[in-house]
Amino acid sequence: MFPNPFDYYAPETCDDVYALLHEHGYDAKVIAGGQSLLPMMKLRLAAPEVLVDVNNVADLRTMAVSDTGLRLGALTRHAEMERAQWPDYPLLSATAGHIADPIVRNRGTMGGSLAHADPAADWGAALLALDARVTLADAARSREVRLDDFFVDTFTTVLEPTELLTAIVIPAPPRESRPFGQYLKLERKVGDFAVVGVAVTASLDDAGRVVTAGIGLASVGPRPLKAQAAEALLVGQTLSPAVIREAAEAASQAADPVSDRRGSAEYKRTMVRVFVERGLAKIQADWELVNRASA
Amino acid sequence: MDNGKRQSVTVRVQINGETREAAVESRTLLAYFIRDTLGLTGTHVGCDTTSCGACTVLLDGVPVKSCTVLAVQAHGHQLETVEGLEQDGKLHPLQQAFWDNHGLQCGFCTPGMLMTALALVRQEPLADEETIRRAISGNLCRCTGYMNIVKAIRQAGRTVAQTQEV
């Protein structure tokens, strides 16, 4: 299998990328890791006239940790996140290890995954849970967009054809709290897309109260979903079994799954509830472990 | 379809230590460049859909599925394929270990399996079974049930750790 013919450009600066996107507009497609785009091009589901390869743009590889958060260049590979040891962002490595398989993770990028906007992708759910923002830029301007406002529909985002997703910005967890994160994924076989994916994160204070909480859902809607009502239920609470059950139920109501060959809508909705419950229970157990150790 | 501006691209790679160069269509996939253009048919194309891992090669030392990388994306980079393992008529410790442990039956997945294993034993020669199984989870074998592959990679890792020959 091979793609339709295309013109290939491999610019080395963002400005050159912007110029190419400006020149070719809808005919151009940006390729980063290519682990979703190339399979689609081989199946002729995508047939761009022009391919703009951003792998040589050094500015897209930068990674910066500060007091306010984490800024990851769009070219950050899944494997880099899997290996990352950032105690403040445990959900990142927890999620990365579930994406596709180790060889795909060596190549696929976070920015590419988000721009591709597959509703089943794991990063969408995890980064929604983390309240991430993305930086979108073209020659004229750069704007930061909340990820929840970035995703529009299946394979559709607010990214303009002339714009490049350059970075992902993740806010730091609040001070005086400890962040926890769990990614739970139901898949038919290793490396498959999620039947249901659930990202759960929470920052707990010394008393075990939730300071911030995030719940993101993959594969149960036309786009990755943020279970906001469930998140709100958790804030200020300790993770008692009753609170966990209530939040899990609310998250399952936020899901909007369809029945397909991977499972019925009812099954998927139930699995969201089960996974949120398991994720939060694990976070509570992890918190108790840490607290006991430091007591 | 051809609008007259589909350029051919020059791809120059260092493959198994040797510099090779060819002009190909920009849409040429790395697996086909290696097999058809460079004539190195040790790298196999299995599923051609980024699932099976038979086409795994090392790009700058990192395993990638060469059916899902454009040849032009490897321009100026280092490639390693199964042909580079044997040196001076002597099997690489990984090849020897696959032989000793019957780590292959039909052999179709073997080139990809070996290259993934090569990256692992370089990085972590004494990896435990769980780490090995995780590392090869993107390489499918339909014959062996993986037991002997895992055994082979452990043996090779021990050999490499002892001799630093990798």
Interface residues (C-beta under 8 A of the other chain):
Chain A: M1 F2 P3 N4 P5 F6 D7 Y8 A10 I31 G34 Q35 L38 P39 M41 K42 L51 D53 N55 A100 D101 P102 I103 V104 N106 R107 V190 G191
Chain B: M1 D2 K5 R6 Q7 V9 E25 S26 R27 T28 L29 Y32 D48 T49 T50 S51 G53 T56 V62 P63 V64 K65 T68 V69 L70 V72 Q73 T116 R134 A135 S137 G138 N139
